[in-house]
Amino acid sequence: MTDAPPQSVAAQITYAEFAQVDIRVGRITRAEPYPEARKPAYKLWLDFGPEIGEKRSSAQITEHYTPEALIGRQVLAVVNFPARQIGKVMSEVLVLGLPDAMGEVVLIGPGHDVPLGGKLF
């Protein structure tokens, strides 16, 4: 295993600027292969609870996860970016992850079940 290359630290921001990024917890309810994607990816459907509802996303997470293993998993996602067309999928949220030593995405989620739609602070 190798260490990922160092990344430079971003410029300082205020807490008010950070608070503008709305990061919520959602539960993956459906995951399907996305063979039309340029890089291996899955199409995801996430439930963020009654306030936000269900949102769709596309994620390049095929190295560590199967669609079946993703179902029921709670993950963190940015819910207030504009929707973005990724191939044939309209991605409504950005699911968050960190690179492993090889640069493959490892999803971020709570260590225990928490109420859907909870906001990161």
N, C-alpha and C positions, 0 to 999 in steps of 0.2 A: 504494500500500500504506500502511495506517495502523498505528500502534503500538497494541497491545492495551492496554486500560486497566490502570493499575497495580493490583496486588493487595497487600493488607497482608500483612506478614510474620507468620506464626503465632507463638504463644508458644513460648519455648524449651522443649526437652525434653532429657532425658538420653539418652546413647547406649543405655542399657538399654531405654528406652521405644522408641527407633527400632528396635532389634533385634527387638522383638516383631512388627514388620510383616515378614512373610515374602515378599520380592520375588524371584521366580525367572524364569529365561529359559525360554520355551517356543517351539515352532515351530508356526505355523498350518498345519494339515493339511487343513482344509476351511473354506470360507467361502460363505455363501449369503445372498441378499437376505432381509430380514425385513420384508415388506410390511405385516404386522399392527402393527408398532411405531408409536407416536405420531409419532416423529421418524424420518427415514430412518436405517436401521441395518442391520448385517449380523449373522447368527448365525455364530459362530466355534467351531471345534474346535481345541484346542491340545494338543500333545504335550509333556509336561514330563519325559519320560524314565521309567525303570522305578520310581523311588521314588514319584513322584506320579501318573504315568499321564496319561491324556487327560482334559481338562476342557473344559467349554463356557462360552461367554460371549456377550454381546450388546454391540456397540459401535457408536456413532454416528460412523463413520469414512468415510462414503460420499463426502465431498467430495474427498478426495485419493486414494482407493483403489478399485479394482474387486475383486470376489471373486477373479478369476483372478490378479491381481497380489499378492494377500495370501498365496497358497499358497507354503509354503516359507520365509516370512519369520520371523525370530526376533524376538520381542517380550518385553518385561518385563511381569509381571503380579503382583498381590498374590494369593497362593494360600491365605491363612489367614483371609480374611473368611468369615462364614457365607454359604451359598448364598442367592441372592435371586431371587425370581420377577419377571421382567420380561416382562409380557405372557404369552405362551405358553411362553417360554423360561426355564428355571431356569439362571441365571447363577452359575457356580461359582467364577469368578475375575474380578478386576478388571484388565482390560488397561489399561496406562498410556500416557498421551500428554501432549502439551503443546499449548496453543492457538497457532495461527499468528496473524498480524496481524489476521485477520478473525474469530478465535475458533473456527476449525475445528480438529479434532483431528489432530495429527501424532503417529504412534506412536513410542514409545521402544524402542530395541533396541540390541544391541551392534554395534560397528563391524566386527567380524569374527565368523565362526561360533565359538560356544563350546559346550561340552557342555550338553545339555538338562538342565534342573533346577538349573543353577548358581544359587547364592544371591548376591544383591547385597549387598555390604558396603562 
